[in-house]
């Protein structure tokens, strides 16, 4: 199964996240299929950049977004 989820990037105590498409069995920071966007919770307000068209494409083809990614995609206008 393919999932849309976040992977952690950044320095110690300064995280930012990439929204990725990955196999459900791969580890959190492991290999992925495609990068859909970024999310930075440390900025004020939080920064979210997502390619909504590609996210729609992956969801139409059976990818399951995580709970956090569902909320972020909703914020992005999907």
C-alpha positions as CSV (number, residue, x, y, z in Angstrom):
1,X,0.0,0.0,0.0
2,X,1.2,3.5,-0.8
3,X,0.8,6.3,1.9
4,X,1.1,10.0,1.9
5,X,2.9,11.0,5.1
6,X,5.4,13.4,6.6
7,X,9.2,12.8,6.9
8,X,11.3,14.9,9.3
9,X,14.1,17.1,8.1
10,X,16.1,19.9,9.8
11,X,18.4,20.3,12.7
12,X,18.1,19.3,16.3
13,X,15.0,21.1,17.8
14,X,14.4,22.9,14.5
15,X,12.3,20.5,12.5
16,X,10.6,20.9,9.2
17,X,8.8,18.3,7.3
18,X,8.4,17.0,3.7
19,X,5.1,15.6,2.6
20,X,6.0,12.5,0.7
21,X,4.5,9.5,-1.1
22,X,6.1,6.3,0.2
23,X,5.4,2.6,0.6
24,X,3.7,1.9,3.9
25,X,6.3,-0.6,4.9
26,X,9.3,1.8,4.5
27,X,10.7,3.6,7.6
28,X,9.9,7.2,8.4
29,X,13.0,8.8,6.9
30,X,13.6,6.0,4.4
31,X,13.1,5.8,0.7
32,X,10.2,7.5,-0.9
33,X,8.5,7.8,-4.3
34,X,7.8,11.5,-4.7
35,X,7.9,14.7,-2.7
36,X,4.6,16.6,-2.7
37,X,5.5,19.6,-0.6
38,X,6.9,21.0,2.7
39,X,5.5,22.0,6.1
40,X,7.4,24.2,8.6
41,X,5.6,24.5,11.9
42,X,8.3,26.7,13.5
43,X,7.5,29.8,11.5
44,X,4.8,32.2,12.6
45,X,2.3,31.5,11.0
46,X,3.2,27.9,9.9
47,X,4.4,27.6,6.3
48,X,2.7,25.0,4.1
49,X,3.5,24.4,0.4
50,X,1.8,21.5,-1.3
51,X,1.4,20.4,-5.0
52,X,-2.4,19.8,-4.6
53,X,-2.7,18.4,-8.2
54,X,-0.2,15.7,-7.6
55,X,-1.8,14.9,-4.2
56,X,-5.1,14.5,-5.9
57,X,-3.5,12.2,-8.5
58,X,-2.0,10.0,-5.8
59,X,-5.2,9.8,-3.8
60,X,-7.1,8.9,-7.0
61,X,-4.7,6.1,-7.6
62,X,-5.2,4.6,-4.1
63,X,-2.7,6.4,-1.8
64,X,-3.9,6.8,1.8
65,X,-2.9,10.0,3.6
66,X,-2.0,9.9,7.2
67,X,-4.2,11.8,9.7
68,X,-1.8,14.7,9.9
69,X,-1.5,14.9,6.1
70,X,-5.3,14.9,5.8
71,X,-5.5,18.0,8.0
72,X,-2.7,19.7,6.1
73,X,-4.2,18.9,2.7
74,X,-7.5,20.3,3.9
75,X,-5.6,23.5,4.9
76,X,-4.0,23.6,1.4
77,X,-7.5,23.7,-0.2
78,X,-8.1,20.1,-1.1
